[in-house]
Amino acid sequence: MTTKPSLNTLLQDFEKDQSQRTLPEFGPGDTVVVNVKVKEGNRERVQAYEGVVIGIKNAGLNSAFTVRKISHGFGVERVFQSHSPTIESVEVKRRGKVRAGKLYYLRGLEGKKARIKEDLSAGAKAKNAKAAADLAAAAQAAEAAKAEAAAAAAAAE
């Protein structure tokens, strides 16, 4: 008699298959630029959204992070699903030195009080170097994929 796999095991296997995206390491307090695909009518473009990460929710395929920025004097927050196909890339601009996991207190602060100190420790520098290397590798892989697609298109003609 064979045992049926549990629903939990099936879900874990499914999530493992679906989670192909690798984002750079970042945490609360880090300033990031999220390049988002925006569809307007029949054309698609990439829009950059730069701000401070104020919270991260780690929940497998449902993982998300919240980015806050000040736009024209108003605080704007946007929640991004980590595994969403609309996210083209995430780039870490600077590392923030914070002690809390969720920075919701920034919502009540304005001006210089809402600034976050930059983390200049050795660990942050290593993460920045790793993030830069990851970004370069991703760009190189994208270029290789473009060249491969162009070669396939040329061969098809």
C-alpha positions, 0 to 999 in steps of 0.5 A, spaced: 500 500 500 502 506 497 502 512 502 499 519 499 504 525 500 501 530 504 498 536 502 504 540 506 509 536 502 506 537 495 505 545 497 513 545 499 514 541 492 510 546 488 513 552 491 520 550 490 519 549 483 515 556 482 521 560 486 526 561 481 527 568 482 533 570 486 533 577 489 539 581 492 540 580 499 536 586 503 533 588 509 529 593 513 533 600 512 536 599 506 535 604 500 533 600 494 531 601 487 525 596 484 524 596 477 517 594 475 514 593 469 508 597 467 503 596 462 500 602 459 495 600 453 498 595 448 505 597 450 510 595 456 515 599 460 519 599 466 518 604 471 523 605 477 521 606 484 526 608 489 525 608 497 527 605 504 525 598 505 520 598 511 518 591 512 519 584 509 514 578 510 518 572 509 512 567 507 515 562 501 511 564 495 507 569 498 513 573 501 513 581 500 517 587 502 514 594 503 518 600 500 516 607 502 518 614 499 517 621 499 514 623 493 512 631 492 512 632 500 507 626 501 509 619 503 508 613 499 508 606 500 508 600 496 508 593 497 511 588 492 510 581 492 517 578 491 516 573 486 511 577 482 513 577 474 512 584 474 518 586 478 524 586 473 530 587 478 531 590 485 538 594 486 540 596 493 543 603 493 545 603 500 545 599 507 541 602 513 543 601 520 537 599 524 535 595 530 528 594 528 525 589 523 519 593 521 520 601 520 513 603 521 515 608 526 518 612 519 510 614 517 510 619 523 517 622 522 518 628 517 524 631 514 531 629 517 528 625 523 526 620 518 533 619 515 536 612 516 544 612 518 548 608 513 551 602 515 558 602 514 560 596 517 565 590 514 558 586 513 555 591 510 560 592 505 561 585 503 553 584 502 554 590 497 560 587 494 556 581 493 549 584 491 554 588 485 557 581 483 549 578 483 547 584 479 553 583 474 552 576 473 544 577 472 546 582 467 551 578 463 546 572 463 540 577 460 545 579 455 547 571 453 540 570 453 539 576 448 544 573 444 542 566 444 535 569 442 538 573 436 542 567 434 536 563 434 532 568 430 537 568 425 537 561 424 530 560 423 530 565 417 
